[in-house]
Amino acid sequence: MSKVYKYRANIASDKRDKDSVQLSKNILYAAKLNKMNDPFEGSVELPKSDRHEHWVTPLIQELHTIGICSLSKPKENETFPCNELLWAHYANSHRGFCIEYDLDVLMNGQSTNFDIRNQINVTYENERPEVFETDNVFDVQRKVFGTKSLAWAYENEVRLVFLTEGEKIIPPKAVTAIYLGLNISIEDRREIIKLTTKHNIDYYQIERVENTYALKATKLLFDYSYEIVAFEKGYLVDNYIILYKSPNKDNNTMYEFVEKFRSRLTRPSNLTVSIRTNTHCTA
C-alpha cells in the first residue's frame, strides 16, 4: 500500500459540507489552480518568441481549467501523519483530522466523474521552471502543477490532476485510516466516527510524547475496561477509586470513560481514576 495523507480542518464553507460529511460520502475535492493557496501557483517561464504563441497560450489556458487534489506523502521512516506544520496549517491547529488514503486504490477510482489525468510528485526549486517548445503535455503539466518554491518543501506533496474541478467520488476502500487531531473536540471526534463507521477503518488519536517535541498516534480500541479498587458509601455522596486499564488515555477517551461510568450510577458520586502511569484524575 502506498500511503498518502489529507489534512482537514473540518469546517463547512458556503458551498461545501464539512470535511467529515464529505468523507462519509466518499468524496474528495479537486480545486482549480487559481483557488489554491500559493500565490505563485502555476507560475512558469514561457517562451518569449511570438512564434510560440500559437501553442503555448491554448495549452496554458487548458491547464487552468483542470482540477487538482493535493495530498502529502509520508517522509522516510514516517509511519503516521506527524508533520506539525501541516497539522497547524491545514487541520485547524490540530482541531481537525487527517485522512490516510491508499494511493494505489485512489488512482483506480471507477466513478463516472473520476476523470483523473495524471499523478504528479511535486518538486521544489529556487527558480521558476521554463517551458520549452520540445516539451510534451505531461512535461508542461509537471512544470505548471508540479513545481513550487522551496518554501513549500515541508508539504512533500503529490497531486492528482483531473480534467475538471469539483467533487470526485472515490472507492470506499481508498480510505484506510483517520487520525484525530491533538486538540479535536469530543463533539467533532464523535461525529467523525459516527459518520464513517461504515467504512470499517481504523481510528487513531494524535498525542504528544511527554517531554519532547514529538507526536505519536494511538489506535483507538474503544476499550473502557477498569477495576473498582475501593468504594465508600457516604450519607449523601458515594466515593469510588477506579483503576483504569484501557491503553487509550487521551483526554477525550477519559472523558468518555467517566461519562459511561456515571451513566450507570444512581447516586451522586466522586470518582478518583488511577491509570497505569501512576497519575490520577478526579471527576
matplotlib code that plots the C-alpha trace (Angstrom):
import matplotlib.pyplot as plt

x = [0.0, 1.2, 0.1, -0.8, -2.4, -5.0, -5.1, -8.6, -9.9, -13.5, -15.0, -18.0, -17.8, -20.6, -20.7, -19.3, -20.2, -17.9, -15.0, -16.4, -19.6, -17.7, -15.6, -18.7, -19.9, -16.6, -15.9, -12.6, -12.4, -10.3, -9.7, -8.9, -5.4, -6.5, -8.3, -5.2, -3.3, 0.1, 0.2, 2.8, 0.8, 1.2, 4.0, 6.4, 8.8, 7.2, 8.9, 9.3, 9.2, 6.0, 6.2, 5.4, 2.1, 0.0, 0.8, 1.7, -1.3, -4.0, -2.1, -1.7, -5.4, -6.5, -4.4, -6.1, -9.5, -8.1, -8.9, -6.1, -6.3, -3.2, -2.0, 1.0, 3.4, 5.0, 8.7, 11.2, 10.6, 7.3, 4.5, 1.7, 0.9, 3.2, 4.0, 3.5, 3.2, 0.6, -1.5, -1.3, -1.9, -4.5, -6.1, -7.3, -4.4, -4.9, -8.7, -9.3, -8.3, -6.2, -7.3, -5.0, -5.5, -4.2, -2.9, -3.0, -6.7, -7.4, -5.8, -8.1, -11.4, -14.2, -17.0, -18.1, -16.8, -13.4, -11.7, -8.2, -5.5, -2.2, -0.4, 2.4, 5.0, 5.8, 9.4, 10.7, 13.1, 14.8, 13.7, 10.5, 10.7, 10.9, 8.5, 10.2, 8.9, 10.1, 8.0, 5.2, 1.9, 3.0, 6.2, 4.2, 1.8, 4.7, 6.1, 2.9, 1.3, 4.3, 6.9, 6.8, 9.3, 11.5, 9.3, 6.7, 9.0, 7.7, 4.4, 6.1, 3.2, 1.7, -1.0, -3.9, -4.7, -8.3, -9.8, -12.3, -12.6, -15.2, -16.2, -14.9, -16.4, -13.7, -13.7, -14.7, -11.6, -9.3, -9.7, -7.6, -7.5, -8.5, -6.1, -7.8, -6.0, -4.4, -6.9, -10.1, -13.2, -15.2, -18.2, -16.2, -14.5, -17.8, -19.3, -16.4, -16.5, -20.3, -20.3, -17.5, -18.2, -19.5, -16.0, -14.6, -11.4, -9.0, -9.1, -6.0, -5.7, -2.7, -1.0, 2.1, 5.1, 5.9, 9.0, 9.7, 8.5, 7.4, 3.9, 2.5, -0.6, -2.5, -5.1, -8.5, -9.7, -12.9, -12.0, -13.1, -12.0, -11.5, -11.4, -13.0, -10.2, -12.2, -15.8, -17.2, -20.9, -21.5, -24.6, -25.1, -22.3, -20.6, -16.8, -15.0, -11.4, -11.0, -8.1, -8.4, -6.9, -7.5, -4.5, -6.2, -5.6, -6.1, -8.4, -11.4, -11.3, -11.0, -14.0, -16.0, -15.0, -16.2, -19.4, -20.1, -19.3, -21.5, -24.4, -24.8, -24.8, -27.9, -26.4, -24.1, -20.5, -16.9, -14.6, -10.9, -9.4, -5.9, -4.2, -1.2, 1.3, 0.5, -1.3, -4.7, -7.7, -10.7, -14.2]
y = [0.0, 3.5, 5.8, 9.5, 12.0, 14.7, 17.1, 18.6, 21.5, 20.0, 23.5, 23.9, 26.5, 28.4, 25.9, 22.7, 20.4, 19.9, 17.6, 14.8, 14.8, 14.7, 11.9, 9.9, 10.2, 9.1, 12.5, 14.3, 17.7, 18.8, 22.6, 24.9, 26.3, 29.8, 28.7, 27.2, 29.0, 29.5, 33.0, 31.6, 28.6, 27.7, 30.3, 29.3, 31.0, 31.0, 31.2, 34.8, 34.4, 35.3, 32.1, 30.1, 31.9, 29.5, 26.5, 28.0, 30.1, 27.5, 24.9, 27.0, 28.1, 24.5, 23.6, 26.3, 24.6, 21.4, 20.2, 19.4, 17.3, 17.9, 15.1, 14.7, 11.8, 10.5, 11.1, 8.3, 6.4, 8.2, 5.7, 8.2, 11.9, 13.7, 16.9, 19.6, 22.4, 20.5, 19.9, 23.6, 25.0, 22.6, 20.8, 23.9, 23.8, 20.2, 20.6, 18.8, 15.4, 13.7, 11.1, 8.3, 7.0, 4.1, 5.9, 2.8, 2.3, 6.0, 6.1, 3.4, 5.2, 3.9, 6.5, 8.3, 11.7, 10.3, 11.9, 11.6, 12.5, 12.3, 11.8, 14.3, 14.4, 18.0, 19.2, 22.2, 24.6, 28.0, 29.3, 29.1, 26.3, 27.2, 25.8, 24.7, 24.0, 20.4, 19.8, 17.3, 17.8, 16.0, 18.0, 21.2, 19.8, 18.8, 22.3, 24.2, 22.0, 20.1, 22.8, 25.0, 27.2, 25.7, 27.3, 24.6, 21.6, 20.7, 19.6, 16.7, 16.9, 14.5, 15.9, 14.1, 16.0, 15.8, 17.0, 19.1, 20.7, 19.7, 16.7, 13.3, 10.0, 7.6, 3.9, 3.3, 1.1, 4.1, 5.4, 3.3, 5.3, 8.5, 10.4, 12.7, 16.0, 16.6, 19.3, 17.9, 18.4, 15.5, 16.5, 16.5, 13.3, 11.5, 13.0, 11.8, 8.3, 8.1, 9.3, 6.9, 3.7, 2.0, 2.4, -0.3, 1.7, 2.3, 5.4, 6.9, 9.7, 12.1, 12.8, 14.5, 12.4, 13.6, 15.8, 16.0, 17.9, 14.6, 13.3, 9.8, 8.1, 5.7, 3.4, 3.8, 0.4, 1.8, -0.3, 1.2, -1.6, -0.8, -2.2, -0.6, -0.6, 1.0, 2.1, 4.1, 4.7, 8.1, 9.6, 11.9, 11.0, 7.8, 7.7, 5.4, 4.8, 3.2, 1.6, 2.4, -0.3, 0.7, 1.6, 4.7, 7.5, 10.7, 13.4, 12.6, 8.9, 9.6, 12.0, 9.2, 6.7, 8.9, 9.7, 6.0, 5.1, 7.8, 6.8, 3.6, 5.3, 6.2, 8.4, 11.5, 10.2, 11.3, 9.4, 9.1, 7.5, 6.0, 4.9, 2.6, 5.5, 6.3, 9.5, 10.4, 12.4, 13.3, 13.7]
z = [0.0, -0.9, 1.9, 1.3, 3.7, 3.5, 6.5, 7.0, 9.1, 9.3, 8.8, 6.5, 3.7, 1.9, -0.9, 0.6, 3.6, 6.5, 5.6, 7.8, 5.8, 2.5, 3.8, 4.8, 1.2, -0.3, -1.8, -2.3, -3.9, -6.9, -6.9, -9.8, -9.9, -9.1, -5.9, -4.3, -1.5, -3.2, -4.9, -7.3, -8.2, -11.9, -12.3, -15.2, -17.6, -21.1, -24.4, -25.4, -29.2, -31.0, -33.0, -29.9, -29.2, -31.2, -29.0, -25.6, -24.9, -25.7, -23.7, -20.6, -20.8, -20.9, -17.9, -15.8, -16.2, -14.6, -11.0, -8.5, -5.3, -3.2, -0.9, 1.3, 1.1, 4.3, 4.5, 5.1, 8.3, 9.0, 9.9, 10.5, 9.7, 12.1, 10.3, 12.8, 10.2, 8.1, 11.3, 12.1, 8.6, 7.2, 10.2, 12.1, 14.6, 15.4, 15.9, 12.6, 11.4, 8.8, 6.2, 5.2, 1.6, -0.3, -3.3, -5.5, -4.8, -5.2, -8.6, -9.8, -9.0, -11.0, -10.8, -13.9, -12.7, -11.6, -14.6, -13.4, -15.9, -14.0, -10.8, -10.2, -7.5, -6.7, -6.8, -5.0, -6.8, -6.3, -9.7, -11.8, -14.4, -18.1, -20.7, -24.0, -27.4, -27.2, -24.0, -24.3, -22.5, -19.4, -19.2, -19.2, -16.6, -14.4, -14.6, -14.2, -11.5, -10.1, -9.3, -6.3, -4.4, -1.7, 1.0, 0.4, 0.6, 4.0, 2.4, 0.4, -2.0, -4.6, -6.8, -8.5, -11.7, -13.0, -16.2, -14.3, -10.8, -8.3, -6.1, -7.1, -5.9, -4.7, -3.9, -0.3, 0.3, -0.7, 2.9, 5.3, 8.5, 10.2, 12.5, 15.0, 15.9, 19.2, 20.0, 18.4, 20.4, 21.8, 19.7, 16.4, 17.3, 17.9, 14.7, 12.6, 14.0, 13.7, 10.0, 8.9, 10.9, 7.8, 6.2, 8.5, 9.1, 11.9, 14.0, 15.7, 18.3, 17.9, 21.2, 22.5, 23.5, 27.0, 27.5, 23.7, 20.6, 19.0, 18.3, 18.5, 17.1, 19.4, 17.8, 19.4, 20.7, 22.3, 25.3, 28.7, 31.0, 34.6, 38.1, 41.2, 43.8, 46.6, 47.3, 50.2, 50.5, 52.1, 53.5, 50.5, 48.1, 47.1, 46.6, 44.1, 43.5, 40.0, 38.2, 34.5, 32.4, 28.8, 26.6, 25.4, 27.9, 25.8, 27.3, 25.1, 25.8, 29.5, 29.3, 27.6, 30.2, 33.1, 31.2, 30.6, 34.2, 35.6, 33.3, 35.4, 38.8, 40.7, 43.4, 43.3, 43.3, 43.5, 41.1, 41.5, 38.5, 38.5, 35.3, 35.0, 34.7, 38.3, 37.6, 38.9, 37.9, 39.9, 38.3]

ax = plt.figure().add_subplot(projection="3d")
ax.plot(x, y, z, "-o")
ax.set_aspect("equal")
plt.show()
